[in-house]
Structure formats: C-alpha cells, structure tokens
Amino acid sequence: MLKKQGFYPLPGAFAPVVSEVARAVKKEIGDTQPTDSHGIGDAFNAFGSVRDFFYDDAVKAAYQKVFANTPTFLQACDVHNGFVQGNWHRDCANKNLKKGPDWDESTDAYTNYKLMIYLECDDYSFCVKPRTNRKKLGDGEDETYFTVSVEDAAKTDFDKIEQPVQFVPKPGDAVMFDLRTVHRGQGLNSEKFSKRASNKLTLSYVFADRNPHAHRFHSFRTMLKRGYKPFDAAITRRLEDAGLWWDKLATNYFDTHKDELDFVVLK
C-alpha cells in the first residue's frame, strides 16, 4: 500500500498508550507554540518524552510492518501542538514531481516514510492525494474529499479513489506515508486552510532503509535547514543499541553531491 498509494493506515496502533504519551508530551512542551511551518521541529532532541516513547514496543511494531530489516531513524521528528500545515506539500528534499534524485529509483527504492501518530485529534483531519508518491493527481482548490476513518481506510481499495482522501483519526491511530506523497492537515471545524485546530497533538518520526535516499533527506533536513542540531553521544549510543543508527548520517551527503543541490527545495 505504501508503494502503490503512498500511505498506510495503522488504526488503533497506539491506543493502549496514547493517553499517557499525550500527557507526558504536553507536560514537557508546556506553553511552547510553533514558530514556523514545521510546528515544533527537532522534537527528538528537544524533549525527553519524545525520545523515550520512540523506543516503545508500539513504535517498533509499526515500523516492523513495513520494513523487512531494522530501518534507520532520520532524526526528522515533529510535534504539532494545535498547529495545522494547511497547504498541500511534500516533505521530501526535492518537492518537484518527477525531477531530481528523489524520483530516481533505478538503483535504490525510495523508502523514506513518516510515521504520524495522533495523540489528540478531536477536530483535526489529515489529507493526502493517493499515488502522488509516483504521479500527479489533480490540482485545484475546489476539491471534494473522500472522507474515511483511519479504521475504515485499512479496509478500503484506494485504487478506485480518484480524489483527495481526508482521514478522520481517533487518538491512538497512525498513518505511515511516503515523504513524496502530497498531503496537508485540516481542521474539521474551521476554515478550509486554517492553520489552527483547537484540539490537535501529533507526533511523527521518519524511518528509512539505509541508502542514498535516506542520507540525502537526512542531510537536507538536519544540515541544510535551520533549527536542527547533531545528536549528542548518549542519544547516538542509544540509537546504536537499538540498531536504528547509521554512521553515514554523521556526514553531509551534499559535500560529495553538490550537483544535486540544484534539485533541493529549501523553505
């Protein structure tokens, strides 16, 4: 489903732990408010509660469903506290369809996947355009959504859906999606492109197979964009012990691939 549609619903995957995790994260972030279009970025470095939950069995079970081998963690980790990124966008380094190395899978498959976990979401939805990890699917502002719960999405044949999908999640649901997939957030009880939702708390982690696609994205997110800092030795050691660290991520991919900077979209 990830390969064909660009997303994979995980209904109730975090239901047993979601209340405890939400309390811990909200207590630690306090009154912190997003200051840019990424919500609270580099949350793995910033918050102990986010790091501790990362090693929970529920997170491990989620990535084991889609990776044949233990993936690497790409440091990209956001908390969205009431914040909605309301514009259609991609998260990959090269956001322009079918141009540049993010779209070249002749040697290595693109398996950079974001696990988005819904901790609180009373008036929040998550919208995607199916198959936009591989091709373009419609543009325009006047769109009719195919609206579906995350639970029902797991039983839906999206090959037949030719319109944007609006997931209506419950706390404890999650969606894994390809970073090339066009997506956006949307408050259910607000203006169409509202950037606020009165009750929304999401946490995301990005995993990948160890190949140039992963190295390129990590360098794009942590070395070219502002607001990220390298992991300290203790954090790296814990990732190594869990098999989730890749030594190559300590280097900048673009030091040896400067020509590929022409394709990167920095915002």
DRENMAR-457259 format. One record per residue (C-alpha): x, y negated, z; residue number from 0. Coordinates in Angstrom, 3 decimals, decimal comma, padded with zeros to 6 digits. Layout:
// DRENMAR-457259
       c1       c2       c3 seq
        X        Y        Z NUM
...
***
This chain:
// DRENMAR-457259
       c1       c2       c3 seq
  000,000  000,000  000,000   0
  002,865 -002,379  000,755   1
  004,378 -001,704 -002,634   2
  001,111 -001,839 -004,591   3
 -000,810 -004,569 -002,768   4
  001,888 -006,445 -000,836   5
  000,378 -005,833  002,602   6
 -000,524 -003,059  005,035   7
 -003,162 -003,425  007,790   8
 -002,481 -001,936  011,243   9
 -005,795 -002,118  013,111  10
 -005,568 -001,906  016,887  11
 -001,877 -001,020  016,800  12
 -001,148 -003,288  019,752  13
 -004,497 -003,194  021,549  14
 -003,199 -001,468  024,736  15
 -000,531 -004,122  025,360  16
 -001,859 -007,281  023,721  17
 -003,272 -008,980  026,843  18
 -000,076 -008,537  028,833  19
  002,127 -009,728  025,971  20
 -000,071 -012,774  025,290  21
  000,103 -013,810  028,944  22
  003,882 -013,411  029,062  23
  004,469 -015,361  025,842  24
  002,075 -018,193  026,752  25
  003,593 -018,499  030,220  26
  007,074 -018,853  028,751  27
  006,252 -021,265  025,940  28
  004,148 -023,408  028,288  29
  003,100 -026,599  026,573  30
  005,554 -026,160  023,698  31
  003,957 -027,288  020,469  32
  005,052 -026,580  016,901  33
  007,083 -029,391  015,372  34
  007,304 -028,180  011,791  35
  005,629 -025,958  009,237  36
  007,016 -022,785  010,784  37
  005,403 -023,065  014,194  38
  007,898 -022,174  016,907  39
  010,838 -020,769  014,955  40
  013,727 -018,552  016,098  41
  011,458 -017,301  018,871  42
  013,598 -014,196  019,378  43
  016,454 -016,396  020,556  44
  014,231 -018,790  022,457  45
  012,001 -016,552  024,571  46
  012,850 -013,508  026,674  47
  009,258 -012,274  026,484  48
  009,503 -012,134  022,675  49
  012,785 -010,193  022,846  50
  011,510 -007,746  025,457  51
  008,348 -006,945  023,505  52
  010,390 -006,331  020,366  53
  011,605 -003,048  021,910  54
  008,122 -001,869  022,868  55
  007,062  001,522  021,525  56
  004,151 -000,123  019,673  57
  006,548 -002,234  017,577  58
  008,708  000,805  016,885  59
  005,654  002,808  015,819  60
  004,647  000,038  013,400  61
  007,937 -000,154  011,507  62
  008,344  003,604  011,527  63
  005,141  003,831  009,483  64
  006,724  002,006  006,550  65
  010,484  002,630  006,747  66
  011,995  006,048  006,081  67
  015,069  005,082  008,105  68
  015,519  002,685  011,008  69
  015,443 -000,799  009,459  70
  017,489 -003,841  010,365  71
  015,945 -006,840  012,090  72
  016,415 -010,064  010,113  73
  016,143 -012,465  013,093  74
  013,182 -014,249  011,487  75
  010,665 -014,368  014,310  76
  007,957 -016,977  014,813  77
  005,342 -017,748  017,421  78
  002,321 -019,652  016,109  79
  000,517 -021,155  019,071  80
 -002,666 -022,739  017,742  81
 -000,846 -023,582  014,529  82
 -002,094 -022,646  011,054  83
  000,040 -022,815  007,906  84
 -002,889 -023,683  005,681  85
 -001,211 -023,893  002,271  86
 -000,645 -020,900  000,028  87
  003,032 -019,961  000,234  88
  005,614 -017,190  000,175  89
  008,245 -016,514  002,836  90
  010,993 -015,156  000,577  91
  014,168 -017,060 -000,293  92
  013,137 -017,517 -003,906  93
  009,484 -018,547 -003,905  94
  009,111 -018,870 -007,689  95
  007,353 -015,890 -009,229  96
  009,415 -013,545 -011,382  97
  012,511 -015,739 -011,288  98
  015,714 -015,045 -009,444  99
  017,101 -012,181 -007,378 100
  014,121 -011,682 -005,048 101
  012,311 -010,277 -008,084 102
  015,149 -008,060 -009,333 103
  014,656 -004,519 -008,032 104
  016,760 -002,800 -010,684 105
  019,304 -001,749 -008,045 106
  017,627 -002,171 -004,654 107
  013,974 -002,173 -003,668 108
  012,688 -005,325 -002,001 109
  011,551 -004,121  001,420 110
  011,668 -007,324  003,456 111
  008,491 -007,008  005,496 112
  006,976 -009,244  008,148 113
  005,063 -007,630  010,986 114
  002,481 -010,180  012,117 115
  000,806 -009,351  015,426 116
 -002,402 -011,044  016,554 117
 -002,266 -011,756  020,275 118
 -005,214 -014,177  020,305 119
 -007,382 -014,998  017,308 120
 -010,977 -015,948  018,156 121
 -011,317 -018,439  015,294 122
 -008,409 -017,536  013,059 123
 -008,087 -015,586  009,829 124
 -005,144 -014,511  007,710 125
 -005,474 -014,780  003,929 126
 -003,470 -013,026  001,213 127
 -003,538 -012,686 -002,565 128
 -003,219 -008,980 -003,338 129
 -000,404 -007,829 -005,589 130
  001,326 -011,230 -005,628 131
  004,456 -009,438 -004,438 132
  004,570 -008,219 -008,055 133
  002,479 -010,574 -010,177 134
  000,386 -013,709 -010,138 135
 -003,238 -013,549 -009,057 136
 -005,313 -016,629 -009,725 137
 -004,827 -020,195 -008,559 138
 -007,249 -022,954 -007,704 139
 -008,872 -024,468 -004,672 140
 -012,455 -023,259 -005,160 141
 -011,955 -019,636 -004,193 142
 -014,373 -017,042 -002,915 143
 -012,783 -014,711 -000,414 144
 -013,186 -011,002  000,001 145
 -013,606 -011,108  003,778 146
 -012,826 -007,974  005,759 147
 -011,815 -006,961  009,269 148
 -008,330 -005,507  009,695 149
 -010,013 -002,249  010,734 150
 -012,067 -002,031  007,540 151
 -009,128 -003,184  005,421 152
 -007,330  000,039  006,306 153
 -010,152  001,896  004,503 154
 -010,524 -000,445  001,509 155
 -009,386  000,190 -002,070 156
 -007,773 -003,142 -002,899 157
 -007,073 -002,094 -006,481 158
 -010,642 -003,208 -007,138 159
 -010,315 -006,577 -005,401 160
 -009,551 -009,456 -007,785 161
 -009,915 -012,317 -005,306 162
 -008,056 -013,587 -002,256 163
 -008,538 -011,496  000,863 164
 -009,461 -013,013  004,213 165
 -008,607 -010,762  007,138 166
 -010,633 -011,420  010,285 167
 -008,477 -009,868  013,007 168
 -009,081 -008,867  016,593 169
 -006,447 -009,190  019,342 170
 -004,129 -006,217  019,008 171
 -004,448 -005,957  015,225 172
 -001,422 -006,442  012,980 173
 -000,603 -006,767  009,296 174
  002,722 -005,904  007,703 175
  003,360 -007,814  004,481 176
  005,995 -008,284  001,791 177
  007,708 -011,683  002,112 178
  006,971 -012,306 -001,569 179
  003,205 -011,956 -001,042 180
  001,275 -015,223 -001,337 181
 -000,528 -015,895  001,942 182
 -001,803 -018,558  004,311 183
 -003,577 -018,975  007,631 184
 -007,034 -020,441  008,028 185
 -009,182 -021,405  010,979 186
 -012,635 -019,857  010,734 187
 -014,442 -022,768  012,382 188
 -012,583 -025,682  010,854 189
 -011,867 -027,362  007,556 190
 -010,588 -025,099  004,820 191
 -006,995 -026,277  005,058 192
 -006,917 -027,058  008,772 193
 -003,528 -026,616  010,434 194
 -005,068 -026,057  013,855 195
 -007,049 -023,196  015,326 196
 -008,338 -023,593  018,864 197
 -007,509 -020,022  019,830 198
 -004,665 -018,563  017,826 199
 -001,490 -016,915  019,056 200
  000,541 -014,763  016,706 201
  003,982 -013,234  016,937 202
  005,969 -011,984  013,955 203
  009,159 -010,027  013,344 204
  010,840 -009,356  009,970 205
  012,370 -005,939  009,209 206
  014,165 -004,651  006,106 207
  016,246 -001,889  004,591 208
  019,955 -002,677  004,534 209
  020,596 -004,032  001,040 210
  021,373 -007,374 -000,672 211
  017,735 -008,477 -000,479 212
  017,921 -008,313  003,317 213
  021,306 -010,018  003,503 214
  020,167 -012,811  001,183 215
  016,988 -013,506  003,145 216
  018,783 -013,481  006,497 217
  021,341 -015,998  005,235 218
  018,599 -018,138  003,711 219
  016,568 -018,207  006,912 220
  019,289 -018,455  009,541 221
  022,217 -020,177  007,814 222
  020,666 -022,464  005,207 223
  017,565 -023,590  007,102 224
  017,789 -025,651  010,248 225
  016,749 -024,571  013,722 226
  018,367 -021,128  013,962 227
  021,461 -020,134  015,892 228
  023,520 -016,917  015,839 229
  022,701 -014,210  018,356 230
  024,940 -014,048  021,391 231
  026,904 -010,880  022,167 232
  024,341 -009,457  024,589 233
  021,459 -009,785  022,109 234
  023,509 -008,248  019,301 235
  024,620 -005,388  021,529 236
  021,030 -004,540  022,469 237
  020,045 -004,539  018,791 238
  023,013 -002,286  018,012 239
  021,985  000,136  020,756 240
  018,517  000,351  019,180 241
  020,005  000,867  015,698 242
  018,413 -002,370  014,454 243
  021,519 -004,485  013,810 244
  023,523 -004,688  010,578 245
  027,053 -006,083  010,871 246
  026,817 -007,728  007,444 247
  024,251 -010,167  008,833 248
  027,070 -011,946  010,661 249
  028,280 -013,214  007,265 250
  026,723 -015,669  004,823 251
  025,522 -013,951  001,650 252
  025,814 -017,189 -000,311 253
  029,531 -017,533  000,379 254
  030,066 -014,883 -002,286 255
  026,905 -015,517 -004,343 256
  026,940 -019,278 -004,776 257
  025,284 -018,990 -008,187 258
  022,147 -017,634 -006,528 259
  021,636 -020,844 -004,575 260
  020,040 -022,267 -007,710 261
  017,055 -019,985 -007,108 262
  016,628 -020,665 -003,382 263
  013,779 -022,951 -002,310 264
  014,573 -024,864  000,873 265
  011,854 -026,753  002,717 266
***
